Amino acid sequence: MRVAIIANDAEKSRVTATELKRLLDAADIELNQERPTVVITVGGDGTLLGAFHQYLEMVEHVRFIGVHTGHLGFYTDWRNYELELLVESLKKDTGQSVSYPLLDVCIHFNDELADAHHVALNEATIRNIERTMVAKVSIEGECFEMYRGDGLSMSTPTGSTGYNKSLGGAVVHPRVNALQLNEIASINNRVYRSLGSPMIVAPNEKVTIDLKRDDRYQLHLDHYVRSYDNLSSLELTLSKKRIHFASYRHTHFWRRVNDSFIGKIKDED
């Protein structure tokens, strides 16, 4: 086993990472930032998102573990005061893991630039920077709607609890291999019509978003933002890759949802 530790800049996270390194060294577990088989993040969900993109090229060959130094996160199963228990679990490791779907984004340009490919853990969102976005949305090559509004967002099941939820989308269990397309402030009247509702897209379906040329767009991939003035279209599909988490004590998904949005409730008689 080779372990990499990725921590954010918060003082509590730095102290936790230092202590974790000491415990791993005492347990004779190799630390290797370049070729890890296990990536431990110390911080929050944002730290894990950053680590995911850092190790994306080897994502199918590593397992992730999240240590939280703040409030409970969706991708973090351990707290900073449980490091000794975590190291004991690593020592008894048998390779067990759970995996979640990822989103594949193919970008086509209207000049001679080669297509660009990206993978997202949570979501991809496209917006027109300067004006109402106009786009043709096709599913499996067949035109579904002409969209007008602020933008479109495609999320994975794990990403469904983030921006997608704030747009009124459904929370989807990560065992469901599907993607969710959501409209952002769509314009719907007698002239312009789109579905106006979140859509669950099957795992083998490709969604194509054809954009107006010469407009300026902003593409959000998880917490990364890119601006373009030469976009032609986006193709969104379920990725063939998956992210893997070590499942020593992986928290039940609906427990995470309850802890994050509802909290303890008192049963009524």
C-alpha positions in Angstrom: 0.0 0.0 0.0 1.2 3.5 -0.9 -0.6 6.5 0.6 -0.8 10.1 -0.5 -2.0 12.8 1.8 -3.7 15.9 0.4 -4.7 18.6 3.0 -6.1 22.1 2.6 -4.4 25.2 4.1 -6.4 25.4 7.3 -4.4 25.2 10.5 -6.5 22.3 11.8 -6.0 20.4 8.6 -2.2 20.9 8.5 -1.9 19.7 12.1 -4.1 16.7 11.3 -2.0 15.8 8.2 1.2 16.0 10.2 -0.2 13.7 12.9 -1.5 11.3 10.2 1.9 11.1 8.6 3.5 10.3 12.0 1.0 7.5 12.6 1.5 6.1 9.1 5.3 6.1 9.5 5.0 4.3 12.8 2.8 1.7 11.1 5.4 1.2 8.3 2.9 2.3 5.7 4.6 3.9 2.7 3.9 7.6 1.9 4.0 8.2 -1.9 2.5 11.4 -3.4 3.4 10.4 -7.0 2.1 6.8 -7.3 -0.4 6.2 -4.4 -2.8 3.3 -4.2 -4.8 5.2 -1.5 -5.3 9.0 -1.4 -6.3 10.4 2.0 -7.7 14.0 1.9 -7.7 16.2 5.0 -10.2 19.0 5.0 -13.6 18.9 3.4 -15.4 17.9 0.2 -13.6 20.7 -1.7 -10.2 19.1 -0.7 -11.4 15.7 -2.0 -12.6 17.3 -5.3 -9.2 18.8 -5.8 -7.5 15.5 -5.1 -9.8 13.7 -7.5 -8.8 16.0 -10.3 -5.1 15.8 -9.3 -5.1 12.0 -9.5 -7.7 11.7 -12.3 -5.3 10.0 -14.7 -5.0 7.1 -12.2 -8.5 7.4 -10.7 -9.4 3.8 -11.5 -6.3 2.5 -9.6 -6.6 4.4 -6.4 -9.1 4.5 -3.5 -10.0 7.7 -1.7 -10.5 8.3 2.0 -11.8 11.6 3.3 -10.9 13.0 6.8 -13.0 15.9 7.8 -11.7 18.8 9.9 -14.9 20.7 10.0 -18.6 19.8 9.6 -19.7 16.5 8.1 -19.1 16.2 4.4 -20.6 13.9 1.7 -17.2 12.5 0.8 -15.6 12.3 4.2 -16.1 9.3 6.5 -13.6 10.1 9.2 -13.1 12.9 11.7 -9.7 14.4 12.6 -9.9 12.8 16.1 -10.2 9.2 14.6 -6.8 9.0 13.0 -5.6 6.0 15.0 -8.7 4.0 14.0 -8.1 5.0 10.4 -4.6 3.7 10.5 -5.7 0.5 12.1 -8.2 0.0 9.3 -5.4 0.7 6.7 -3.2 -2.0 8.4 -6.1 -4.5 8.0 -6.9 -3.4 4.5 -8.2 -6.1 2.0 -8.9 -3.8 -0.9 -12.6 -3.3 -0.2 -14.2 -0.3 -1.9 -17.4 1.3 -3.2 -17.5 3.2 -6.5 -19.5 6.1 -7.8 -20.3 7.2 -11.4 -18.5 10.1 -13.0 -19.5 12.6 -15.8 -17.6 12.7 -19.1 -17.6 16.1 -20.9 -16.4 16.4 -24.5 -16.0 20.0 -25.8 -16.1 20.8 -29.5 -14.8 24.1 -30.8 -15.8 26.1 -33.8 -12.2 26.6 -35.0 -9.4 24.0 -35.7 -8.7 23.2 -32.1 -8.9 19.6 -31.2 -11.7 18.4 -29.0 -11.1 18.6 -25.3 -12.2 15.9 -22.8 -12.9 16.4 -19.1 -14.3 14.3 -16.3 -16.3 15.7 -13.4 -17.2 14.1 -10.0 -20.1 16.4 -9.2 -21.4 18.4 -12.2 -20.7 20.4 -15.3 -22.5 23.7 -15.8 -22.5 25.9 -19.0 -23.5 29.6 -19.0 -23.5 32.4 -21.5 -21.4 35.1 -20.0 -23.0 38.1 -21.7 -26.6 37.3 -22.5 -29.4 34.8 -22.4 -28.0 31.4 -23.4 -29.7 29.8 -26.5 -28.9 26.1 -27.1 -30.3 23.1 -28.9 -30.5 20.1 -26.6 -30.3 16.7 -28.3 -30.5 13.2 -26.8 -28.9 10.4 -28.8 -28.7 12.7 -31.8 -32.4 13.7 -31.8 -33.4 17.3 -31.1 -35.3 17.4 -27.8 -35.7 21.1 -27.2 -34.5 24.6 -27.9 -33.4 26.1 -24.6 -33.3 29.7 -23.6 -32.2 30.8 -20.1 -29.3 31.3 -17.8 -27.6 28.0 -18.4 -27.7 24.2 -18.1 -26.3 21.9 -15.5 -25.6 18.1 -15.7 -24.9 16.3 -12.4 -23.8 12.9 -11.3 -25.7 11.1 -8.5 -23.2 12.3 -5.9 -23.4 15.7 -7.3 -27.2 15.7 -7.1 -27.0 17.0 -3.5 -25.1 20.1 -4.5 -25.9 22.8 -7.1 -28.4 20.5 -8.7 -30.5 20.4 -5.5 -30.5 24.1 -5.2 -32.0 24.2 -8.8 -34.8 22.0 -7.6 -33.3 18.7 -8.9 -33.8 15.3 -7.4 -31.4 13.7 -5.0 -30.2 10.5 -6.6 -28.6 7.5 -4.9 -25.1 6.9 -6.3 -26.0 3.3 -7.0 -28.2 4.6 -9.8 -26.0 4.9 -12.9 -27.6 7.9 -14.4 -27.1 11.6 -15.0 -29.4 14.5 -14.3 -29.9 17.5 -16.6 -31.3 20.7 -15.0 -32.2 24.0 -16.4 -31.1 27.3 -14.8 -33.9 30.0 -14.9 -35.3 28.9 -18.2 -37.5 31.2 -20.3 -40.9 29.6 -20.9 -43.7 31.4 -22.6 -45.8 31.2 -25.8 -42.8 31.9 -27.9 -40.0 30.0 -26.1 -40.7 26.5 -24.6 -38.4 24.0 -22.9 -39.2 21.2 -20.5 -38.6 23.3 -17.5 -38.1 20.2 -15.3 -35.0 18.1 -14.2 -34.4 15.1 -16.5 -32.9 11.8 -15.5 -30.7 10.5 -18.4 -30.0 6.8 -18.9 -26.4 5.6 -18.6 -26.1 4.8 -22.3 -27.6 8.1 -23.5 -25.5 11.0 -24.8 -26.8 14.6 -24.4 -25.5 17.2 -26.9 -25.7 20.9 -26.2 -25.2 22.9 -29.4 -24.3 26.5 -28.7 -24.6 29.8 -30.6 -21.2 30.6 -32.2 -19.2 33.6 -31.3 -20.8 34.0 -27.9 -18.7 33.9 -24.7 -19.3 31.0 -22.4 -18.3 29.9 -18.9 -17.9 26.2 -18.2 -17.9 25.0 -14.5 -16.4 21.6 -14.0 -16.8 20.8 -10.3 -15.0 23.8 -8.6 -13.0 24.7 -11.7 -14.1 27.5 -14.1 -13.0 27.9 -17.7 -14.1 30.7 -20.1 -14.4 30.2 -23.9 -15.3 32.3 -26.9 -15.0 29.6 -29.5 -17.4 26.8 -28.3 -19.5 24.9 -30.7 -21.1 22.1 -28.6 -20.8 19.9 -25.5 -21.3 16.2 -25.4 -22.2 14.8 -21.9 -22.3 11.1 -21.1 -21.7 8.8 -18.1 -18.0 8.2 -17.9 -16.5 4.8 -18.3 -14.4 5.6 -15.3 -15.6 5.5 -11.7 -14.2 6.9 -8.5 -13.5 4.4 -5.7 -13.6 5.0 -2.0 -12.2 2.6 0.6 -15.2 1.2 2.4 -13.9 0.5 5.9 -16.8 2.4 7.4 -18.4 4.1 4.4 -21.4 6.0 5.6 -24.8 5.1 4.2 -25.8 7.6 1.5 -29.2 8.5 3.0 -27.6 9.0 6.4 -25.3 11.6 4.7 -28.4 13.3 3.2 -30.2 13.3 6.5 -27.2 14.7 8.4 -26.6 17.4 5.8 -30.1 18.7 5.2 -32.4 17.4 7.9 -30.7 16.4 11.1 -32.2 14.4 14.0 -36.0 14.4 14.1 -38.3 13.4 16.9 -40.7 10.6 16.1 -44.3 11.5 16.4 -46.7 9.2 18.2 
